[in-house]
Amino acid sequence: MSLTLDTYRLLGRSGLRVSPLALGTATFGTEWGWGVEQDEARKLFDAYVERGGNFLDTADTYTDGSSERMLGRFTRGHRESLVLATKYTTLRRAGDPNSAGAHRKNLFASVEASLRRLDTDYLDLLYLHVWDFTTPVEEILRALDDLVRQGKVLYVAMSNVPAWEISRMQAIADLRGWSPLVALQIEYSLLSRDGERDLIPMARTMGLGVTPYSPLGGGVLSGKYTRADLTAPSADSGESNRKSFNVGLGMVTERTLAIADVVREVAAELEHTPAQVALAWTLRNPGVTAPVLGARTPDQLVGNLGALEVDLTDEQLTRLDKVSAIDLGYPHDRFASDHVRQVTTGDLKIETRR
């Protein structure tokens, strides 16, 4: 069944209503060697919002702060109708050890800076951006709760954090009456299904809505790459563009191109674009709330929004799942084995509705 941007979904175990596709704004600004200037960024923003989109995703260090500054200008006049999500923990000032990390000092300084750049009194959603393996979870949770109690942040969330740490934090927050975590942002696409091992099942159980980034695998699933790119120069060579960046990250391989081939085949069958098919596959996962879309042109953005209208058949889903399948690893593969099923349940049939 077709969706629209104003067919809103609840974010995790909260009452916050968000569009089924979020607009990622890491392309707002050209400081990273790609992206768009303010006038073009405004067109992207308007194209999204005019279609009913309300979920905007940024971070304190995206394009050295330009992303937040532009959003601050664009949201004037209708701030209340939008859900602004930003992040903290990445390094803000080289040489300052406390300008990065999950600790209280950096958290409060980062939020104050984001509020100024976004020209707002509060953040709808704040993610911890990257786990630092040094800050005690109690310090993080209590500091986040303090910001919620001050009214500077409404909801709190995690991004790029181990599943066991998130589940522990959610239990502690619940027991101590602190603000619960409502969302989890992870890399997830047909190219990167690792989140299916623990992160997505954990999020569903613990009440976090999943907002995947890079749902097009850095553009690989949109059909922009060929086997010739397997030998293209990486970002380490000094060439600065998005393609070289993705090559350097190892996102262009024989495996990923084989997945993209099947996506292209399904797209041709449905008379949709490969990007629309890849996004539609992600949207079909019941654990996913809202993939985060990045774009550099209004046409590209509007085209990708067409994913909301794609209906994949069971046979097409099976083909996409098969070509992109991953090894779930221990203990999940053990649980799925015929031997374990036989010794634990035998011929017993159990219907689950979770």
C-alpha positions in Angstrom: 0.0 0.0 0.0 1.3 3.4 -0.9 2.4 5.9 1.7 2.9 9.6 1.7 5.2 11.9 3.8 2.1 13.0 5.8 1.3 9.4 6.7 3.0 9.8 10.0 4.5 7.1 12.2 5.1 7.1 16.0 8.8 7.3 16.9 9.5 4.3 19.1 7.6 4.1 22.4 6.6 7.7 22.2 3.7 9.8 20.9 5.9 11.8 18.6 4.7 11.7 15.0 7.3 11.7 12.2 7.2 11.2 8.5 8.2 7.7 7.1 11.2 9.3 5.4 13.4 11.8 7.1 15.4 14.5 5.3 19.1 14.2 6.0 21.0 17.4 5.8 24.6 16.4 5.8 24.6 17.7 2.2 23.7 21.2 3.4 27.0 23.0 2.9 30.1 22.3 0.8 32.8 22.2 3.5 33.3 18.4 3.1 34.0 18.6 -0.7 30.4 17.7 -1.8 27.0 19.0 -0.9 25.1 22.2 -1.9 25.1 25.9 -1.2 22.3 27.6 0.7 20.0 28.4 -2.2 20.0 24.8 -3.4 19.7 23.5 0.2 16.6 25.7 0.5 15.1 24.0 -2.5 15.6 20.6 -1.0 14.1 21.7 2.3 11.0 23.2 0.6 10.5 20.2 -1.7 10.4 18.0 1.4 8.3 20.1 3.7 5.8 21.1 1.0 5.0 17.4 0.5 4.1 17.0 4.2 7.6 16.0 5.5 8.3 17.0 9.1 11.4 15.0 10.2 14.7 16.8 9.7 18.0 15.2 10.6 21.4 16.9 11.2 24.3 16.9 13.6 26.4 19.5 15.4 29.5 18.9 13.2 27.8 18.3 9.8 29.6 20.5 7.2 31.4 22.2 10.1 28.1 23.6 11.5 26.7 24.9 8.1 23.9 22.3 8.1 22.5 23.4 11.4 22.9 27.1 10.5 21.0 26.6 7.3 18.2 24.7 9.0 17.9 27.5 11.5 17.2 29.9 8.7 14.9 27.6 6.8 12.7 26.7 9.8 11.9 30.2 10.8 8.1 30.8 10.7 7.1 27.2 11.1 9.4 25.7 13.7 6.6 24.2 15.7 5.4 22.0 12.9 8.8 20.4 12.4 10.7 17.7 14.2 14.3 18.8 14.4 16.9 16.0 15.3 20.5 16.7 15.9 23.5 14.8 17.4 26.5 15.3 19.7 29.8 13.6 20.6 32.0 14.2 17.4 35.0 16.5 17.8 34.1 20.2 17.6 37.5 21.8 18.1 40.9 20.1 17.3 43.2 20.1 20.3 40.4 20.3 22.9 39.9 16.9 24.6 36.6 17.9 26.1 35.0 19.1 22.8 34.2 15.5 21.9 32.7 12.5 23.6 29.5 11.6 25.4 30.3 13.2 28.8 28.3 15.9 30.5 30.6 18.8 29.7 30.6 18.2 26.0 26.9 17.4 25.9 25.8 20.7 27.5 28.3 22.7 25.4 27.2 20.9 22.2 23.5 21.4 22.8 23.9 25.1 23.6 25.9 25.6 20.3 23.3 23.6 18.3 20.5 25.7 19.8 22.2 28.9 18.7 22.9 27.6 15.2 19.4 26.2 14.8 18.0 29.4 16.2 15.6 27.6 18.4 14.8 27.2 22.1 14.6 23.4 22.1 15.6 20.3 20.2 12.9 17.8 19.4 15.3 14.9 19.3 18.9 14.5 20.4 21.1 11.6 19.5 24.3 10.5 21.0 26.2 10.3 17.7 29.1 7.9 18.3 29.8 5.7 21.4 33.1 6.7 23.1 33.7 3.7 25.4 34.8 6.0 28.2 31.8 7.8 29.7 29.7 5.9 32.3 26.2 5.2 31.1 24.8 6.8 34.3 26.5 10.1 33.5 25.1 10.1 30.0 21.5 9.2 31.0 21.4 11.7 33.9 22.8 14.5 31.8 20.3 13.8 29.0 17.5 13.7 31.5 18.6 17.1 33.0 18.3 18.6 29.5 14.9 17.2 29.1 13.8 18.5 32.5 15.2 22.0 31.5 13.1 21.9 28.3 16.0 22.2 26.0 15.5 18.6 24.6 12.2 16.8 24.3 13.3 13.3 23.3 16.7 11.4 23.5 18.1 8.7 21.3 21.3 6.7 20.4 23.3 6.3 17.2 26.2 4.0 16.5 26.1 2.3 19.9 26.4 -1.4 20.8 23.1 -3.2 21.3 24.0 -4.4 24.8 24.9 -0.9 26.0 21.6 0.5 24.7 19.5 -2.2 26.3 21.4 -1.6 29.6 20.7 2.1 29.4 17.1 1.7 28.7 16.7 -0.6 31.7 18.5 1.9 33.9 16.5 4.9 32.6 13.3 2.9 33.3 14.3 1.9 36.8 15.5 5.4 37.8 12.6 7.4 36.2 14.9 9.1 33.7 14.0 10.0 30.1 13.7 6.9 28.0 15.5 6.4 24.7 13.0 6.6 21.8 15.1 6.1 18.7 18.2 4.4 17.3 20.0 5.6 14.2 22.2 2.9 12.5 23.6 2.2 9.1 21.1 -0.1 7.4 20.4 -1.0 3.8 20.5 -4.0 1.4 24.3 -3.6 1.5 24.6 -3.4 5.2 22.2 -5.7 7.1 24.4 -6.2 10.2 21.8 -4.4 12.3 19.5 -7.5 11.9 21.7 -9.5 14.2 21.1 -7.6 17.5 20.4 -3.9 17.0 17.0 -3.9 15.3 15.5 -6.8 17.4 16.8 -5.0 20.5 15.3 -1.7 19.4 11.9 -3.3 18.8 11.9 -5.0 22.2 13.1 -1.9 24.1 10.8 0.6 22.4 13.2 2.5 20.1 12.2 3.5 16.6 15.0 2.8 14.0 16.0 5.6 11.7 18.5 4.1 9.3 21.2 6.3 7.6 22.8 5.5 4.3 19.7 3.5 3.1 21.1 3.7 -0.4 24.5 2.4 0.6 26.2 5.7 -0.3 24.6 5.7 -3.7 25.7 2.2 -4.7 22.1 1.0 -4.7 21.0 3.9 -6.9 22.9 2.4 -9.8 25.7 5.0 -9.9 28.5 2.5 -9.7 29.9 -0.1 -12.1 32.7 -2.6 -12.0 35.1 0.1 -13.3 34.7 1.8 -9.9 36.4 -1.2 -8.2 39.7 0.3 -9.3 38.7 3.9 -8.9 41.0 6.1 -6.7 39.9 6.3 -3.0 39.7 9.4 -0.9 43.2 8.5 0.4 44.6 9.3 -3.0 43.7 13.0 -2.6 40.7 13.0 -4.8 37.8 14.6 -2.8 34.3 13.6 -3.9 31.5 11.3 -2.6 32.5 8.5 -5.0 36.1 8.4 -3.9 34.9 8.6 -0.3 32.6 5.5 -0.7 35.4 3.6 -2.5 37.7 4.4 0.4 35.1 3.1 2.9 35.0 -0.3 1.1 31.4 0.2 -0.1 32.1 -0.7 -3.7 32.9 -4.4 -4.0 31.9 -7.4 -6.1 29.3 -8.3 -3.5 27.7 -4.8 -3.3 27.6 -4.4 -7.1 25.9 -7.9 -7.3 23.2 -6.7 -4.9 22.8 -3.5 -7.0 22.3 -5.6 -10.1 19.3 -7.4 -8.6 17.9 -4.1 -7.4 18.2 -2.8 -10.9 16.4 -5.9 -12.3 13.5 -5.5 -9.8 13.3 -1.7 -10.6 13.0 -2.5 -14.3 10.1 -4.9 -13.6 8.3 -2.4 -11.5 9.1 0.6 -13.7 10.6 2.4 -10.7 14.2 3.6 -10.1 16.8 1.4 -8.3 16.9 4.0 -5.5 13.1 3.8 -5.0 13.3 0.0 -4.8 16.2 0.0 -2.3 14.3 2.4 -0.1 11.1 0.5 -0.4 12.8 -2.6 0.8 14.1 -0.8 3.9 10.6 0.7 4.6 9.1 -2.8 4.6 11.1 -3.8 7.7 8.6 -3.6 10.6 11.5 -2.5 12.9 12.2 0.6 10.7 10.4 3.9 11.4 12.0 6.3 9.0 15.1 6.0 6.8 17.1 9.2 6.5 17.4 10.5 2.9 20.2 12.5 1.6 20.0 14.4 -1.7 21.9 17.1 -3.7 19.1 18.2 -6.1 15.3 18.6 -5.7 14.8 16.2 -8.6 16.9 13.5 -6.8 15.0 14.0 -3.6 11.5 13.9 -5.2 12.5 10.9 -7.2 13.6 9.1 -4.0 10.4 10.0 -2.3 8.7 7.9 -4.9 9.8 4.9 -2.8 6.7 5.5 -0.8 4.7 4.3 -3.8 6.6 1.1 -4.5 4.8 -2.2 -3.9 7.3 -5.1 -3.8 6.0 -8.6 -4.5 6.8 -11.5 -2.2 9.0 -13.0 -5.0 10.9 -9.8 -5.5 11.4 -9.4 -1.7 12.8 -13.0 -1.7 15.3 -12.2 -4.4 16.4 -9.0 -2.7 16.7 -10.8 0.7 18.7 -13.7 -0.9 21.3 -11.7 -2.7 21.9 -9.5 0.3 21.7 -12.1 3.0 24.3 -12.1 5.8 25.6 -14.7 8.3 23.8 -13.9 11.5 26.6 -15.5 13.5 26.6 -17.2 16.9 24.2 -17.6 18.7 21.6 -16.7 16.1 22.7 -19.3 13.6 22.6 -21.9 16.3 19.1 -21.0 17.3 18.0 -21.3 13.7 19.5 -24.8 13.2 17.3 -27.8 12.7 19.1 -29.6 15.6 18.3 -26.9 18.2 14.7 -26.6 17.0 14.3 -30.4 17.3 15.8 -30.6 20.9 13.9 -27.6 22.2 10.5 -27.7 20.6 10.3 -31.0 18.6 7.0 -30.9 16.7 5.5 -28.2 18.8 3.9 -25.4 16.8 3.8 -21.9 18.4 2.2 -18.9 16.8 3.9 -15.6 17.8 2.4 -12.2 17.3 5.1 -9.9 18.4 
